C-alpha cells in the first residue's frame, strides 16, 4: 500500500492526461494578462486593509517586513516558475507535488490549497463588504448594521456592553452593539449576517463561471484602476509625510514587526494563483515564469512605498483601522481623496476576489481529473469553457462562511496553508534537480552550490540567535516540556530542518536558492500561533479521511498501475 500512496506521475503522463483528458479550456492568456491576474490577486485586501493592522503593530519598520517577505517569495516564485515551465498544467502546487512526491503528498497539498484559496477569499469578501458599506455611507446610504457584519462582532459587543457599559466602549464596538440591538429576531435569536460579502461572492462566481475571456477583461480593467489609485496615494501622500512620524522606526521592536507576518504574507499569497491558469495560457512554459517574477517585483515595490507613505503621513498608532488608505487622507483633511480611495478600493478588492475564485475551481478540476475527487468536479461547460460545477461549489463554500464568520479568524489560517504549499514546491525543485527532471525545464532556478554555505549559515544563525534573541538556554530549561511543546515546537522544527538541509546539501550539492526558500518560509511559519496549527492539522486529518474514503479507491494512477500489473502477471 505504501508504494501505491507514493506513486509519482511522470511529466509525460501529466501532459498526456491534460491533453487527452478533454479539458477543453480556452487558451487565450499572454504575459500581460498573467501579470495582471497576479497583481489583481496580490494587490487586494492586503494593501487596502491588513496593511493598517501590520503598521499599527510594527510601526514604520513594517516596510522592511514587506521587503523580507517579498525576498522569501522570490525564492518560492523561482521554484514555482521552474515547475510551471516543466509541467504547464492547471493545479499549481498540487500537480507539482504529484511529480515530485507522489499521490498522497499531492492530495495533502491540494487539500491545503483548498484552505488557502477558499479561506483567503472569505477574508477578501469580508474586507470588500467593509469598504462597500463605508463607500455607501459616503454617499449618504446607510444599510442596517445587522446586515453588514458577522454575528461574532455583535455578540462580543453585547458582552462588552454588559461588562463595562456603553460609555467605556470604542466607536467600532458601539456600531456592533447597534447591530445586536436592532437585529430582527427569530425565537429571540438575533439575525445578524454580512449580506454584502455574500452578494459580491455570488456576483464574482457568476463572472468566473461565464468565461475566462470575460474574467480577463474585467481583471485588466480593475487592475489599471487600482494601480492608478495606489500611485496617486503614493505621489499625493508624499506631500503630507512628516519624517518625525518615522521615529521610532520600530517602536515595538522585532517582536512587533514580526507580529505582522501573517497580515503581510497574506498580501503576497496571490502570485501562485497564476500557475492555476496554465492550461489557458498561449505559451505557458515561456510566459508563466516571466509573469510570476514580474508581478512579485512590481507588488513588492508598491507595498514598501505605500507603507512608508502611510506611516509618514500619520503616527503608526492611528493605523489600526479597516480602511487605512482612506483614513490617512481624512486625517490630513483631504476628504476628496479619501472618497475616491473608498470607491476605487471596492473595485480593487473585487479583482482579488475574482482571481482567487478563478484559481480554486481549477485545482479541484485537476484533482478530479486524477480521480481523487468526484468526477463531476472535472466537468467543463460546453459553451463557457470553464470548470462549471467546481466554480459553483467554490462560490457556495466561500459565500456561506463569509456571511457569518469574523475576518481575523481566517487571516492566520490562510497563511499556514500557503506556507505549507510554498515549502513543498521548493522541496520539489531539489527533487527535480536530484532526479534529473530539471533537464526538461524551460526555466531553471539559478544554481548556486549550497554544499558548504547551508551548514556555515546554520552555525552563524545559531550564534546570532543565542546572542540577540533575548532568550538563553536557561530560559528554555525553566519553561518545562509542555510549555516548550506548545510555544516553541515550531522553532525546534525550524532548526532541525536547517540541520537536515545542511547535511543533505553537503551530501547532494543542493541548490542554495530553493533551500533558502524552504528555510525562510519555515521561519515565517514558526511565527504563527499554535492555535492556527491545531486547526490546520484538523483540516488535514479531515482531508485524509476523504482521500482514503474516496480518492485512494478511485485514483486513476492506481487503477492504471493495477491494470498494468495484472497484464504483466498474466505474461
N, C-alpha and C positions, 0 to 999 in steps of 0.2 A: 504493500500500500504506500509506503514511504516513497518508493520510486515513482509511483503514479502522481503523488501530490506535488513532486518537484520536477516533473517532466517539463522541459522547455519547448517553446516554439522556435523554429528556425526563422531567420529573416525571410527566406524564400517562402516558407509556409504562411507567414502572416501576410505578405504581399499577395500571395495567391488567393488566400481566403478573402481578402479585401476586394480583389479584382473579380473573383468568380462568385462572391457572396451576394451579388446583386444589390450592392449598396445603393446605387442609383443617385448618389448625391451630386449636386451641380458643382462643377469645377470652375469657379469664377474669381477667386481671391488672388490678388497680387501682393507685392511687398507693401505698398501704400495702404491697402485695405487691412493687412495683418497688423501693421504698426498702429493704425487707427483703432483696431479692436483691442490691441494691447494697452494703448493709452486709455481707451474707454474703460477698461477693467481696472487699471492701476489708479488712475486719477478719478476716484469716485468718492465713496463715503469717507475714505481715509483722509483726504485732503480737506473735505468740507465739514467733517465733524470730529473724528477721533484725534486729529492733529491738535485740537484745543486741549483735550484732557492730557495728552502726552506733554504738551508745553507747560501746562499747569504743574505737573509733577516734576518735570526735569528742568524747567527754565530754558533759557536760550540754548543751552548745551544740547538740547534735543536735536538741533540741526546736525550735530556730529553723530548722533544715533542714526539719523537718516543716512548719513554717509556710510556708517558701519554696516547697516542692514543692506544698503544698496551694494556695498562691497561683497557681502555674503551672497547676495542674489546673483552677482556677476558670475561667480564660480558655478552656481547652480544653473544659471542660464546657459553657460557654455556647455554644461553637461546635457541639458535638455536639447540644445542645438545639435550636438553630436548625435543623440538618439533620433531626433526628428529628421536628420539628413540620412540616417541609416534605415529607419523604419517609418516612412512617411504615411502613417495610418492613424485614423482617429483613435482616441483612447488615452492619449497623454501618458502619464507615468504608469498606468495600468498595462498598456501594451509593452512599454519598455521593460517592466518587471517580468512579463511573460518570457521575454527573450533572455534576460539575464539570470533570473532566479527561479523560474518555474511557476506552475499554476497556482499553488497555494499563496505564494507571495503576491502574485498578480491579483488574486482575489482580495487579499488583505489591503493592498494599496488602492485597488478600485473602490473598496468599501470606505477607506479613509478619504478618498476624493469625493465620495458622496457627501461625507461630512463637511469637507472643505467648501464645496460649491453650494450645496443646499443651505448650510448654516450661514455662510457668508452672505448669501442672497437674502436671508432673513434680516441680517444686520442692515444691508443696503436698503431693503424695503422699508424698514422701520425708520432709518435715517431720512429717507425720501419723504416719508409721511411728516416728520417733524418740520422739514424745510417747507413742504407744501402748505401745512397749516399756518406756519409763520408768514408765508407769502400771501395767503388769503387774508390774513389779519391785516397785512399791509394795505390791502385793497378794501378794508372795512367789512370783510366777510368773516363771521365768527361761527365756526362749527361747534356744536355741543361738545363739551370736554369729554364726555363718556364715549364719544365716537372716535377719539383721536389718540388713545393711549392704551397700553397693556394694563390689564386689571391689577397686576402686581404693584404698579406705581400708586394706584388709587388706594389699595389696601394698606400699603406701607404708610401713606399719608394719613389715613384714618387712624392707624395705630399711633403715629406720632402725635396727632391731634389729641388723642385721649391721654397720652403720657405727659406732654409739655404745654398743651394749649396753643391756640392759633397765633397768639402774639409772639411766640418763640419759634415759629415755623418760617422757613425760607420761602421766597416767592414761588419757586418751582413746586414746592410741596403744597402750597395753597391752591395752585391750579389743579393738582392731582386730587386734593381734598374736595374741590368743587365737582370734579368728575364723579367721585364716590357719592356725594350728597345729592347730585342732580340726576343720577342714572335711573332709568326705569328699572323696575324690579319684577321678578317672577319668583313667587314663593319667598319673598323678602331677600332674594339674592340679586345684587346689583348687576345689570347687564352693561359691561364695560369692554370695549374692544377697539382695535386700531383699524378702522374701516379703510382709510386711505392706503395703508400698507397692503391690505388685501386687494384693493382695486387696481393699484399700479402693477402688482404681480400678475393679475389676470390680463391686463392690457399688454404687458410685455410678453407674456407667454403666447398670447394670440399673435403678436407680431413675429415672434420666432417661429411659430407654427406655420405661418403662411409663406415663409421662404427666406433663404439666406440672402438673396439679392435685396429684398426689402429691408432685412436686418442690417445689411452692409450699408445701404443708402442712409438709413436712419442713424446708424452709428457714426458715419463720417460727418454728417451734419452736426450732430450733438458734440462730437469731439472738437470740431472747429470752434463752436460756441464756447465750450468750456476752456479750451486753451486760450482763447481770446480774453475771457474774463480773468483767468489766472494771471496772464501777462499784465492785464490792467491793474489787478490788485498789487502785483509786484512793483510796477512802474509808478502807479499812483501812490502806493504806500510808502515808497522811499522818501517822499517829501514830508511825511509825518513821523519818520523814525527819529527817536531820541536815543543817542548812544548810551545814556545813563540807564536805560531800561535793560541793557545787556549786562549790567553789573548788579549782583554777582552773576557770572555766566552759568555756573552750575550750583544754584542755591541749596539744593538737597543732596549734593554730592553724586557720586557714581550710582548709588542706590536709587536716587530719584530719577536719574536719566534712564537707568535700565528698567525701571518700573513701567516705562512706556514701550517696552519691547513689543508686547502683543499688539498694541494700537498701531505702532509704526510698521511692524511686519505685516499687519493686516492690510496696510496701504499698498504693499508690494505684491500681494499674492496673485494678482491677476495675470502676470506675464505667462504663466504656464497654460492659461486657457487658450492661448494662441495655438498650442500644439494639438488641441482637440479638433481643430478645423482642417487638419492635414489633408483629408480626402476631398476638401472643397477648394484646395489651392491649385493654381495652374501649374506651378513648378515647386512643390513642397520642399524638395531636397536643397534647392538653392535659396528659396525665399524665407522659409521658417527660421533658419539660424540668423539671417540678417535682421528679420523683424524683431526677434527676441532681444537681441543686443541693442538695437536702435531704441526701442520703446523703453527699455530699462534705463539707458543713459539719459534720455530726454526727461523721464519722470523723476529720476534722482536729482537732476539739476533743478527742476521745478519745485520739488519738495524742500530742498535745502534753502533755496531762495525765499520761498514763501514763509518758512519757519522763522528765518532771520527777520523778515519784514514784520510778521505778526508780533514777535517778541520785542521788536524795536519800537513798534507803534504804541503798545500798551505794556504795562507790567505783567509778567507771566502769571501773577496771582489772579488776574482778571479773566484768564482764558478758559476757565472751567465752565464753558457754555456749549450748547449743542450746535450753534452756528457761528463759529469763531470768525470766519471771514467777514460776514455781515456785521458782527458785533464790533470789530475793531474800528470800522468806519463810522458806526453810530457813536462810538466812544469819542472819536475825534471831531464829531459834529458834521460829518459828510454823509448825511442821511440819504441823499440822492443815490450815491454809490452803493450804500447798504441795500437799498431797494432793488437795484439792478442785480446785485450779487444774489439776493434771495431768489429772484426769478430764474437766473441762469443756473443756480445751484440745483434747482429742481430738474432742469434739463440734464445737467452734468451727471447727477446721481442716477438718472434714468438710463443713461448709456452704460454705466457699470452694471446695473441690473440686467440689461439686455445681453451683455457678453456672458455673464455667469449663467443666465438662463439658456444661452446658446450652447455652453460647454457641457453642462450636466447631462442632457439627453444623449449626447454623442458618446459619452463614456458608457452609459447604460446600453446604448445600441451596440457598442463593440463587445461588451461583456455578454450580451445576449447572443450575438453572432457566434461567440465561442461556446455557447450552450450553458454558461454559468448563471444566466438569468432567463426567465420565461421568454420564449421566442417572440412574443408579442412586442417586446421592447425593441426588437430589430426592424419592426415594420416601417417602411418608407412610404410616405404619402405619394400616390401616383401623380398627383397634379403639382403639389408644392415641393416635392423632392426633399422633404425633411423627415427626421425620425418622429412621426406624428404621435404615436402612443406614449413614447418616452417623454416627449415635450409636455403632454397633458399631465402626466403623473408628476413631473417636475413642478409644474405650476401649482398643483394641489399640495404637494409636500412642502413647498415654500410658503404659499399663501396662508394656510391654516395656522401654523405656528406664529407667523408674522402678525396675525390678528390678536394673539393672546400673550406672547412672551416679551419679557424685557430685553432690551438690546445688549446691555452689559453682560448678560448671561452667555451670549453667543461669541463675543469677540475673541476671548482667550481660547475657547473650544475650537474655533476655526483655525487658529494658528497651530494648535497641536497637530491636527490632521495634515496641514500644509508642510510643517517641518518634517514630519514622518515621510511624506512623499518626496520631498527635496533630498533627504538623506539617501533614500533608496536609489534615486536617479543618479546621484553622484557615485554611489557604490557600484551601480550598474556600468558606469563608464570604466571603472577599474576592472570589472569582469570582462568587458568587451576588449580592453587592451590585452588582458591576460589570455583570453581565448582566441584572439586573432580576428574577432568580428569587426574590430575597428578598421581593418583594411578595406572594408566595404563602405566606410563612412565618407560622404562627400565633404563633410565639415568635421574637423577634429579639434578637441581641446588642445591648445598649445602644450607640448610636452616639456616639463621640467622635471628632471630626475629627483625624486624625493628620498632616495636611498639613505642619505645622512641627515638631510635637512629636517625631516619629521621628528627623528629622535632627538637631535640637538635642540630643536624648538620646544620639545617636551620638557627637557631639563631646564631651559630658560624660563618656560612658563611656570613650572613648579616653584622655582626660586622667587619669581616675581609675585606669585600668588601668596606664598608664605610671608613675604616681606611687606606687601602692600594691601592684602585683603582685610587686615584688621582682625583676623581670626587665627589664633595659634593652635597648635596640636592639642594643648591643654584645654582650650575652649571646646574642641570636639570631644575630648575624653569626658568632659563634665556634662555633656548633653545626654548621655545614655543612648543605648542601642535603638530604642523605639523612636526617640526624637530624631536621631540621625537617619533612620529608615524613612520617616515621614517627611523631613525637611531637607535632607542632604543626599538622598539616594540618587537623584539625577546628576548631582555634582560628581558623585563617585563614579557613576556610569560614564560621564564625560571623560574623566581622567583615565579610566580603564580602557575606554575606546581609543584614546590617544596613544596609550601604551601599546595596545594591539596593533594599531596602524603603524606605529614606529617599527615594530618587529617585522610586520609584513612588507612595509616599504623597503626595509633593508634587504629582505629576502627576495622580493619580486620586482624591485625597482619601480614602485608605484609612481604614477604621475602626480606631481605635487598639487596641482590646482583642484582636482576632484577631492583629494584628501582634505584640503583647506575648506572646501565646501561642506564636507561631512562634519568637520570639527566646529566650524562657525555655527552651522545650523543646530548641532547638538548642544553647543553652549547656550544659544538663544533659547532652546527648548528647556534647559535647566533653570532658566529664569522665570518660567511659568509656574503657576501654583499647582500643588499636588492634587487639588480637587478636580482640576481640568483633566489631569492624567487618569484619575479614577473613572471619570465619565467616559474618556476616550477608550480605556480598557474595556469598560462595559459595552461600549459601542462595537468594539472589535469582536468581543465574545458573541454578541448578537449576530454579527456578520458571519462568524464561523458556524453558528447554528444553521443559518440559511445555506451556507456553502455545502456543509455535509448533508443537509436535508434535501437540497435540490441540485446545486451546482456540480458536486462531485459525481453524482449519478448521471447527469446529462451532459457532462463535458465532452465536446466534440473531439478534443485532442485524445482523451482517454478512450473514447469509443473507437476512434480511428486506430489507435495503437493496439487495442484489444483485438480488433478485426485483423490487423496485420499479424499479431502473434498467433491467432488461430490459423491463418493461412500458412505461416511459417511452420507451425507444428504439424500440419497436415502433410507438408512436404518433407 
